Amino acid sequence: MGDHTPDAPDAPDWQLQVDCPELTMLGRINYKTTKKQGEIVTDTPPATIGCSLDAIDTPALIIDLNAYERNLDRMAAQLVGRPVRLRAHAKTHKCAVIAHHQVARGAVGVCCQKVSEAEALIDGGVRDILVSNQIVGANKLARLAALAKRANVAVCADDADNVRDIAVAAQHANVQLPVLVEIDVGAGRCGIAPGRPALELAQCIAAEPSLRFAGIQAYHGKAQHVYDEASRRNAIDASIQLTRDTVQLLNQNGLICDVVTGAGTGTFAFEAVSGVYTELQAGSYIFMDADYRRVAGCPQEFEHALFVLTTVMSRPTPNRAVCDAGLKAHSIDSGLSIVHGRQDVEYVNASDEHGTLRLADGGQLRLGEKLLLIPGHCDPTVNLYDQYVCVRRNRVEAIWPIVARGAVW
């Protein structure tokens, strides 16, 4: 993995080595867990800085730093000279260190899906966040409004009653919250209908003194993983037209869309040249899971950078082995993981604690051997771990905390 030998580390084991200026105020933070009364926790790390890949305990979530950094740089290069900026989706990585790396390469900020995600990233020094989701309930809205005193925070809405509730929370917190109208451009999930319904909701937002109409969110989530390139492009062309028509209608009625945001790793190249979008919400490009590799026409220069390291724990037959990465170690909602670099070994089944491997005739695996799995879906896989073990040239260079792990409320 990688082609660069890291400098010798001078930090104690199991500490975050801060390498981005925005986090220098945090210093080197010890991420050992704290034991609370009556709670059983562990402070045993999966790896120590400087150890080899083979010495990492498993299952462990691995970042190939060279591939990851190339992915960051390639996305930044793709947007040079275009009238759009990246607002990277942090639901993919849930990590303040990674968010700062993205901002350092030109991202305007990040997206979060939950208030708790935004809280964790703001605690980590991130200062521009769009909660690209609907937030409902007085308690959550109070927390959201409180964050607006610490960072630039915006939120999406698709319902007039929710807009009024957001306004009350913002008023109580003595802030003015930017709110974007989310429109349904084909995903069939959240979002008000494009056109006049969106206009009427934007007018509701603009009428509230504690809110500011900030623009439109138009994200076609279902299109991201349409494997056929022509079908995916047709879906996005239709969503772009709905978005363009809605923006024009708003402009004609005196509501200027400073922000038109959406897109993902599977389609950002289409939205980037639309002349409509100002922000792109790609997230998975930094890691590239197994399912995205099946999406024809998805930029192939992005590399697999996220892996689950697993150990062969049983060899019951010549053609079957069992590893220690099961359902609790990686998500299989988008398909099974792929064994990296091994054509003779296939991951064929997952149970709670075990993964079944099929060996081709003549395939060799020894007990205790380590394998790298490319997860089928990176986002929910990341949410299963407390930290990334960051590796360069088969040596652990850093350990980054997944600060928003489990932040689902």
N, C-alpha and C positions, 0 to 999 in steps of 0.2 A: 504494500500500500504506500504510494507516494514515492518521491525521489529526492528527498531532502533530509539530511541528518540534523536533528534539532540541537540547539545549544544545550549544554549541560544545565539542568534545572537547579536553581538555588532556593526554591521554596520547599517547605516541609511537604511530606506526602499528604494527599487528600486535601489540597487547597486549590482554590481558583487562582490561576495566574492571569491577572488582568492585563490585557494587551491592547485595550482601546482607551483613548484619552478620556472619553465620557465616563468611564467607570473608575478613574483613578481615585476618586474620593472614597471609594469603597475599600481601597487597599487590597490586601490579601485576606480573604475571608475564610474562616474555617467552617466547612459545611458539615461537620459531624452532627448527627442528630442529637437532640436534647431529650433526656429521659424524664418523663413526667411521672408523677406518683401513680402507681397502678398500671403503668403502660410498659409493655415490652417493646423495646426498639433495638436496633443494631447500629453501631458506628463502624462496622467493618466495611471498608471500601472494596469495590470490585478490582481496584488496581492501585498502583502507586506510580507517581510520576517518575518516568525513566525506565519503567519495567518494559519487558517485551510483550508483544501481542499474545504470545503463547502463555504468558504468566497471568493474564487477566482472568479473574474468576468469572464464571458464566451462570446464567445468561447475562450479557452486558450489552449496552447500546453504544455502538462505536461510530465515531465520525472520522473518515479519512480526510485529514486536514487539507492535503494538497488538492484533492478532487473538490472538496467544499469551497476552497478559496477560488479555484478556477470557475466554479459555478457562479459565485458572487460576481466575479469580474466579467464573466460573459454576459450576464444579465445587464450589468451596468453599461457594457459596450453596445448592447443591442438598442439601448434607448438614447444613445448619444445623437444629438441633432433632431430628435423627435419632440413634438410639443406635449409629451406626456412624462409623468414621473412615476416611479414605483412607490406604492404604499404596500410594502411587503406584508403578507398575512402571517401573523405570529402564531396563529392556531397550529401551524405546522410544527414550529420548534419550541414555543413556550419558554424561550430563553432570552434574558436581557442581553447577554453577551452577543448572541447572534443578531439581535435587533440593532445593537450599536454597530456591528460590522456592516449591516445593510445600510444604515443611515450614513455611515462614513463613505459609502460608495454611491451616494446620491439619492437614496430613498427619502421621500418627504416625511416619512413616519411609518407606522405599522398599523395593521388592523388587529383587533381582538374580537372574539365572539361573545365573551362574558365579562361582566364587571370585575369578577375576581381575577381574570387574566389581566385586565387593564391595571388593577391594583398592584399585582405582582410585578409587572413590567415598569410601572411608574416608580415603585420602590427601588427598582434596579436602574433608575436614571433615564428611562425613555420618556421623552417629553412631547410627543405628538402622536395621538392615538385616535383612530376612528373605531368605535364599537359598531362593527358592521352587522348589526343585528337589532332586533326589537328587545327593549328592556321593559319589563312589566312588573309592577308591584312597588309599593311605597318604599320599602326598605332598600331594594336594589336601586331605585331611582335616587334616593337620598345619598347612597354611596357614590353613584355616578356623578351627581352634582358636586359632591365634596371633592372628587378628583379634579374637577375643572378649576379648582383653586391651586392645583399643583402642576398642571400640565395643560396643553391644548388637547381638549377632549371633545369629540363629536359623537353623535348617535344617529341611528336610523329609525324611521317610524313609517307605519303603513295604515294608521288608524287615528281618527280624530280624537277619540277619547284618550288614547295613549298620549297624544300630543298635549292635551290639557293636563294630564298627570305629570308629564315631563316639565311642563311650565311651572306647575306648583312646586315641584322639587327644586327647580332652578331658582325660583323666587325665594324660597326658604333659605337656600344656601347663598343668596345674594350674588349669583353668577348669571351670565347669559350663555346659554348652551347652544352651540350650532347643531341643527337637526337637518338631516337629509331625508328626502322622500325616497323610499325604496319602491321601485316599480317591478312588477313581474314581467320579465321579457322572455318567458318560455320555460322557466325552471319548474313552475307549478308548486312553489313552496311559499315563502313570504313575499310580500309586495302587493301594493295596490295596482289596479289596472292603469296602464299608460294613458296619456291623453288627459281628458277633462277631469277624471277622478284624481289624478296626480296633481293637477292644477289646483283643484279645490282644497286638497290637503296641504299643499304648499302655502296657500292663502291663510289657512288656519295657523300654520307655523308663524308666518310673517305677522299675524295679528297679535301674537303673544309678546309682550314687552321683554319677558325673560328668556325668549328664544330668538334665534336668528336662522332664517332659511339659508342653508348652506349649499344646496344642490341636490343631485340625484344619485342614488345608487341603483345600478342596473347590472346585476350579476347573473349570468346564466350558468348555474352550477352544473346542471345535467350535461351541458355540452362539453365540459372539460374532458370527460372520459368516453366520448363517442369515438370509437376506434377508427372509423372510416373518415379520412380527411375531408372528402367532399361533403359528406353529411354534416360533419362538424362545422365546416365553413358556412353551409347553407343556414344552419341554426343560428350562427352568430350574425350573419348578414341580416337575418330577420330581426334579431334583437337590437342590432345597431340602428336599424330603421325606426323601430319603435322608440328607441331612446332619442334619436335625432328629432323625431316629430314632437316628442314630449318637451324636449328642451326648447324647441322653437315656439311651442305654444306658451310655455312659461315666460320666455323672453318677450313675446308679444303682449303679455299681460303685466309687464314690469317686474318680473321675478327673474333675476339673472342667476344662472347656475354657475357659480364660481368653481364648483367641483362636480365632475361627472366621473364616477368611480365604479369599477367592476373588473371583470376579466380574471383569468387564472392561468396557471402554467400551460394548460392545454390550448388556450385560445388567445393569449395576450398579444401575439403577433398580429392578429386580425384587428383587435380593438386599438392597438397602438397606431395604426395607419388610417383609422376611421375618420379622423378630424372631429370626433365628438367627445371621446373620452379624454380626461385630463390626468387620471390616475389609474394605475393597474394594480390589482390585488394578488398577483402571483405569490405563491408561497412554497409549493413543493419543489420548485426548480433547484433549491439549495441541496436537496437530498435525492430526488428522482427515485421513487419507489418502483416496484416491479410492474404495477399496473400502468403507470405513466409510460413505461417503455413500450407498452402494447399500443399506445395511441399513435397511429400513423400521422406523420407530419409534425408531431410534437418536436420542438428543437432538439435534435439528437446530440448537439454539442454539450448539453448538460449531462453530467456523469452521475453514476451511482456513488453517493458519498455517505449514506447511512446504512449501517449493517447491524444485525444482531449476532453477536459472537456466541457460539454454542459449543458444547462438548459432547462427543460420542460417549454415552454412558452404558450402552449395551450392544452386543453383537450376537443376537440369538440364532441367526441363520446366515449362510454365505451371502444371501441377497437382501438381507434386512438388517438395519441398524436403528438404534434409538438415540436421540439427542435430548438435551435437557431444556430445549426451547419449545414449549407448547403454547396453549392459548393465553397463558398469563405472561408470555414473553413477547408476543407479536400479534398484530391484528391480521385476520384472514378474511375480513369482510369483502375485500376486493380480490380475493384469490390467494392461494398459498404462496409462501415465500419461495424464492429461487436460491439454490445453493451457488454461491459466487465462485466462479472459476473452476467448477467441477462438472464436466459433462457426464461423468459416470455415476453421479449421485443425484437423486431427486427427492425433494421433500414432498411426501404424499399424504400425510395425515397429521392432525394435531389433536391431542387431548389436553387436559388441564396442565399437566407438568411435562408431557412428553411429546416429542415430534418423531414420527416414523419416517425413516429414510429408506428408499429403494436403491439398491446397487445394481448397476448393469453387470452382465456377465464379465467377470474379470476385474470388476471394481474392487478397490482396496480401501478399507477404513480400519484403523486400529482403535482399540479402546483408549479413551482419553484424548483422541485427536480433536483439534479445534476446527470448526468450520464457520465461515461467514455466510449469513443469510441476508438476502435482499428482501426486506419486508414487502408484502403486497400493498399495504397502505401505510404511509409513514406517519400521518397525523395521530391516529389512535395508538399506534405502536409507541410513539414518543411519550404519550400520556401514561404509559405503564412504568416509566423509569424516573428516578430521582436525579440522575446526572448523565451527561455524555462523557464517555471516555474518548479523548481526542488523540488520534494516533497519526504519527508521521514516520514513514519508513519503518513501520513495525515497532515503533517505540511510543510509549505514552508521553505526550507533550503537555497535556493540560486536562483538567477535569472541570467541566462547566455545569453549574446547577440548572436543572430544569425548573425554574422558580415558579412557573404556573402549572406544574404537574398537578392534576386533580382539581384544577380551578374550573369547575363546571357550574357554579352558581352565580 
